[in-house]
Amino acid sequence: MKNIINERTSIQDALKKINEMRGATLFVVNDEQKMLGTLSDGDIRRYLINDGNIKEKASLIMSKSFKYLKEGENTIEKFKSFRESNIRYVPFLDIDGRYIRTIDLTLQKSNLPLEAIIMAGGKGTRLRPMTLEKPKPLLEVGGKPIIEYNIDRLIQYGIRRIYISINYLKDQIKAYFGDGSSKGIEIIYIEEDQITGTLGSATYVEQYFTEDLLIMNSDILTNIDFEDLYLEHLKTEAQMTVATVPYKVAIPYGIIETIDQRVKSIVEKPTYTYYSNAGIYILNRKCLNEIPQRAFYNATDMIEKLIEEDRVVTNYPILSYWLDIGKPIDFEKAQQDVNHIEF
């Protein structure tokens, strides 16, 4: 916590710290880590110009009016406004106003109130022999494991509790990421005792803490905008939002449209757009209560159930980069694409 100082810190020591941080604003807290104010280089200069005593406490001249983000609040709009105001560092506080961490708005794209589940338990049989001794999520693309691209992107959007569903060669994944602290997040492993499908493993967790969950496969490479996906989920009041990949089919002939053998129209060389499942979902957590505990259950089973019950399932087309690394040809394509795509 290099930009945090205690309220009893002297102005002189605060100035030294600001100098070390090349002018960054300091956050002033009390002994209970409750946020009290901010202190900038400008605050100190104005104080010293008026013959202030540099040995006084920093809290004497701190600004008590400051911008912050708070746990449990939907902070997306505030986050956007801070970025538009060219603010770089913002304190993130708990519900009681205690400092938790500093958010660098030049590195983080949003602050979504979501937990994420990454499915990483498959055997990757289509990529053998590469997956005989290494789980597919740890296969490297551009020198970095596939799953790590997804974890890092979730972090960019402020998602800090990530569950990873593991089975095949699971110890390698646990050894690589540990508890997530090296990335400043919390990683919790869902250890399947059997293969339970896309959603079955999600029932192993006793309690989730966000209203909605982001669920995704570990073997996809994408730079999807998670904030836009989430906002679309909210706007449509969906129980489930399914990210899809638009797939266009061009017919090189005139197509006759009929009803009971009677020609109604002719469409010359039409193009049809279909939407394939991208393996990324946002699901209201209450829907998990409808899944048999620890049983095999796929996301597609949930989609069919919700549609049958006339509940809202929303399609979200991915218009940016997306690649399912399922076959050797996909893996080779990823090695080329990673040099040209910003993740």
N, C-alpha and C positions, 0 to 999 in steps of 0.2 A: 504494500500500500504506500507507494513512494510519494503520492501527492496528498497524504493525510497528515495532519498535525494535531496534537492535543491543544486544548484551549489555553494551557499554561505555557506553551512554547513561546520563547521570546521573539520579538519582531526581528532581531538580529539573526537568530537561527532560522526563522521562516524565510528571511531574505536569502540566506545561504542555500536553502532548499530550492527556492524558486530559481536561483542562478544555476543550480545543478540540473534542474528540469527545463532550462532554457525558456524561462518565462511563463511556464504553465501555472494556472490558478491552483491554489491549495484549498483543501476542504478541511474545515476546523470542526473537531468533534470533542465531546467530553469523555470522561472515563468509561461511560457506558456505551460509547461509540455512537451516541446520538448526534446527528448533524446539527451544528449551530450556525454555521455561516461559511463564507468563502473569503479568501484573501489573495489579492493579485499584486503584481509588481506595481501597478498604478496606485493601489491603496497605500502601499508603503511609501512610495515617492511623495505623494501628496501630504502624508503625515510628516515625513522628514523635512520637507520644504517649510513646514510650519513649526520647525524646531522641536519636533517630537523626540522622545527618549527611546532610543533603539533597544533599550533593555526592558521596556514594558512588554506586557503579554500581548501576543498577536490578537487575542480575542477582543482587545480594546478597540481595534480599528477594522475588524472584519465586517463584511457586508452581511447583514442578517436577512436580506431579501435575495434569494437565490433560486435558480431553476434546478429541478430534480425530476427523476422518474421514481415511481413507487411500486413496490411489489403488490400484486393483486389487482392493479388497475390496468385498464386497456390504454396503454400509453402510445399507441401507434401515431395518433395525430400530433401529440406533444413532441414525439421523437422527430417527426417530419418538420415541425416548426423550428425546432432547435437546429436542425441541419441547415434549413433555409436561412437561419440567422448567423450561420458560420460559427456556431458554438462547437468546440471540439470535445471537451470533456464534460460529462454530466454525472453527478453522483446517483447511484441507484440505492434506494432506501427500503427498509422493510416497512410493514404497516404501522410500526410505532416510531418511524423516523430515524431508525438506526442505520448507519452506513453499512452497506453490504459490499459494494464494489464500485469501480469507476468504469463508465462506458466511454470508449473512444469512438466518436461518431464518424471518424474518417475510416474506421475499420469495420464497424457494425452497420448493417443496412437497415435493420428494424429491431423491434423488441416485441416479438409475438408472444402472446400468453398461451403457449402450447408446450406440451411434452411430446416427445417423438419416440416412435418405436421403429427400429430398423430390423428387418428380417434377414438373418445371416446364418441360418441353420442348414441350408441345402448342401448337397454333395457336389454340385457342379459337374455332373457326369459328362456333359457334352464338351467340357474343356479338358478332359483327361488326354494325356497323362499329367498335365500341369497341376491338376487338383488332387493327385494321388497322395501327395505329402503336404500340401498346403491348401487351406480352405479358399474357395473362390474369392470371398471378400478381401483377402489379403494379397491376391495377385496384383502386381504393380503395373500401373499405367503411367508412363513418364516418370518412373522412379518413386511412385507413391501408391499405396494400396487403394483399390477401387472404393472401398467403404470409407476411407479417410476423406476422400473428396466430399462424400455426402455428409459426414460428421462436421467437417469444417464449414460447409455451406449452411447447415443448420445453426451453427454457432454464429455465423454472420447475421442471422436473422433473430438473434437473441434467445434461441432455444438452448437451455442449459441443463435440462434433465433428459437424458437419452437412454432408453432401454434398448438393449441389443439381444435379440432372440438367437440363441446359439445351440448347436447340436454337433455337427460333423467337425472334428478337429477343433473343438471349442477352446481348448486350453491355449492354442496359439493366438486366438483373438483376444482372450483375456490377458495374456502376457503382453501383447502389443499395446493395448490401450489402458490396461489397469483400471483404476477407478475413475479415470477421466481428469484427475487433478492436474496432470501435466498440460492440459488444454483449458484449465480453469472451469471445468464443467463437472457434472456428476453422471457417471455411466453405471447403469444397473443391468446386470445380466439376467436374462430369462433363460434358464437352462432346461430345455425340453428333454423329457425322458423318452419321448417318441416324436416323430414328425407330426405336427398338428396344423399344418397349412398356414395361410397368410394371417389369419386372425385368431386361430385357436390358441396360440402361445400367449396372446395378449391377456387371456383370462387367468394366467398364472399370477398376475400382479393383483394384490389385495386391494390397493387403493391408488387411484390417480388423482392429481391435484388440479388439473385444468379441465375446463368444460369440454374442450375438444382435443382430440389427439391427432397428430400427424403420423401416418403410418406409411412406410416405404420399403421397397426391396433394396437390398444392399448392393446388388450387382448392376445398377444403372449409373450412367454418367450423365449428369444434367446440370444446367445452370438456370433451372426454373426459378421464377420469382415467387418465393414462398409467401411473401406479404400479399401479393396480388391474389394468389390462390386462397389465402385465408380470408381476405376481404370479400371475395366472391362467395365464399362459403357463408359468411355472415349475411351478405346482402340477399341471398336467395333463401335464407332461413332453412338451409338444408340439414337433414339428418346425416347425410354423407355426400361428400364432393369427391368426384373421381377425376383425376388428371388423365388426359388422353392425348394421343398423338394423331393429328389429322393425317389421313392417308387418302390421296387423290387417285382416282382411277379414270383415265381418259379412254373413251370408247371411240375407235377410229371409224365407226359406221353410223349411219342414221338409225335411230332407235324408234321402233313403232310401239306406241302405247295403246293398249286395247282394254276393253271391258266386254266380257262375254263374246270374244272373237270379233267384236266390232272395233274398227280402228278409230281412235279418238284424236290422236295427234301423232306427229312425227317430230323427233328432236334430232337435229343434225349434229353428229359427233359430240355428244355431251360429256361433261366431266362430273363425276360424282365424288363427294367427299365422305369418307367413313372415318370413324374415330376408334382407334385401338387403345386398349387399356395400357397406361404407362407405368403401373405399379406404384403409384403415389396416391394417397387418400387422406382426406380429413374426415374424421368420424366423431360424432357426438359420443362421449364416453358412456352415456346411459345405454347405448345400443349394445355394449359389451355384455350387459346383464341378460341379454336375450340369446347369448351363445352358450351352448352346453360347456360346462367347465372342463378344460383340458382335453377337449375332443377335437378331432380334425374338422377344421372349418376355414374356408377360404373367404377372401374379400368378395369374390363373385357370389358366394352364397348369401352374404349380407345384402349385396346389391339387389339380387333377385327377391329376397324377403321384403325389403323396403318397397320395391316397385309393386310387388303383389299386394302390399298393404296400403298402397297409394300414398306413401310418404315421400318426402322430397329428396330426390337424388339428383345432384347437379353435375353437369359435364363441364370440365375446365380444360380447354384445348391448350397444350403447351406450344407456344409459337417460337420458343427459343430452342437451344440445343438439348437433345435427348438421345441416348443410345443404350439399348439393352445389351449387355455383354454376356450373351448366352452361348455363342459358338466361337470357334477359333477365328473365323473371318471378322467377327465383331471385335474381338480382342485386338486383332491387328489394326482394324480401323481406328479403335480408340487410341492406339499408340501414335497414330498420325494426327488425329484430331486434337489431341491434348496440347499440341504445339501451337494451335491456332485459335483455341477457344478460351475465353476468360472464365475461370471458375471461382 
